[in-house]
Amino acid sequence: MTMNNIDTIESSDLALVSFLWTYGQRFIDMRREAARVFFIFPKNEISDDLIVGYWDRTIKVDPMEYFSAIKQVKSFIYQKN
C-alpha cells in the first residue's frame, strides 16, 4: 500500500482491497503496471481507520460478504480495457 498524495491511497493487495470493498469503500481509479493492478481509493478518516483495523486484526468481516468482494475485485482485475 502506498500513499500517492494526501488525498489517495493505492494498493495492489487483493485481500486489503476486498476488505475495503466489503466495508463500502469504492476505488476511484485503477492503474496497471506490468502484471499488477493498483486500486486507488480516496483517503479519509474512514479508510484510514479500516486500514489500521485490517492490519491490527481488530475489525471483523462477514465471510460471505468478503468472498463476494473478492470475486467483484477480481472481475475488475481481469476485465479487458
C-alpha positions as CSV (number, residue, x, y, z in Angstrom):
1,M,0.0,0.0,0.0
2,T,1.3,3.4,-0.9
3,M,0.0,6.9,-0.4
4,N,0.5,8.9,-3.6
5,N,-0.5,12.2,-2.2
6,I,-2.6,13.5,0.7
7,D,-5.9,12.5,-0.9
8,T,-5.4,8.9,-2.1
9,I,-4.3,5.5,-1.0
10,E,-3.1,3.0,-3.5
11,S,-2.9,-0.8,-3.0
12,S,-2.4,-3.9,-5.1
13,D,-3.1,-6.2,-2.1
14,L,-6.2,-8.3,-3.1
15,A,-7.1,-9.0,0.5
16,L,-6.9,-5.4,1.6
17,V,-8.8,-4.1,-1.4
18,S,-11.5,-6.7,-0.9
19,F,-11.7,-5.8,2.8
20,L,-12.2,-2.1,1.9
21,W,-14.8,-3.0,-0.7
22,T,-16.7,-5.1,1.9
23,Y,-16.9,-2.0,4.1
24,G,-18.3,0.2,1.3
25,Q,-15.0,1.9,0.2
26,R,-15.0,2.2,-3.6
27,F,-11.9,2.8,-5.6
28,I,-11.8,5.9,-7.8
29,D,-9.2,4.6,-10.3
30,M,-7.1,1.6,-11.3
31,R,-3.6,1.6,-12.6
32,R,-2.0,-1.3,-14.3
33,E,1.8,-1.8,-14.0
34,A,3.1,-4.9,-15.7
35,A,1.3,-7.9,-14.1
36,R,0.0,-5.8,-11.1
37,V,-3.2,-3.8,-10.7
38,F,-3.2,-0.9,-8.3
39,F,-6.5,0.3,-6.9
40,I,-6.7,3.9,-5.9
41,F,-9.0,4.9,-3.0
42,P,-9.9,8.3,-1.6
43,K,-8.0,8.8,1.6
44,N,-10.3,9.8,4.5
45,E,-10.8,9.1,8.2
46,I,-13.0,6.0,7.5
47,S,-10.5,4.4,5.1
48,D,-7.6,5.2,7.5
49,D,-9.5,3.5,10.4
50,L,-10.4,0.5,8.3
51,I,-6.8,0.0,7.1
52,V,-5.5,0.2,10.7
53,G,-8.2,-2.2,11.8
54,Y,-7.3,-4.6,9.0
55,W,-3.6,-4.7,9.8
56,D,-4.3,-4.9,13.6
57,R,-7.0,-7.6,13.0
58,T,-9.4,-5.7,15.2
59,I,-12.2,-5.4,12.6
60,K,-14.2,-8.5,11.7
61,V,-15.9,-9.1,8.4
62,D,-18.7,-11.4,7.3
63,P,-17.1,-14.3,5.4
64,M,-19.8,-14.4,2.6
65,E,-19.6,-10.6,2.1
66,Y,-15.8,-10.8,2.0
67,F,-15.9,-13.7,-0.5
68,S,-18.3,-11.7,-2.7
69,A,-16.0,-8.7,-2.5
70,I,-13.0,-10.8,-3.6
71,K,-15.0,-12.0,-6.7
72,Q,-16.0,-8.5,-7.5
73,V,-12.5,-7.1,-7.2
74,K,-11.1,-9.9,-9.3
75,S,-13.6,-9.1,-12.0
76,F,-12.1,-5.6,-12.2
77,I,-8.6,-7.1,-12.4
78,Y,-9.4,-9.4,-15.2
79,Q,-11.6,-7.2,-17.3
80,K,-10.1,-6.0,-20.6
81,N,-9.7,-2.3,-21.2
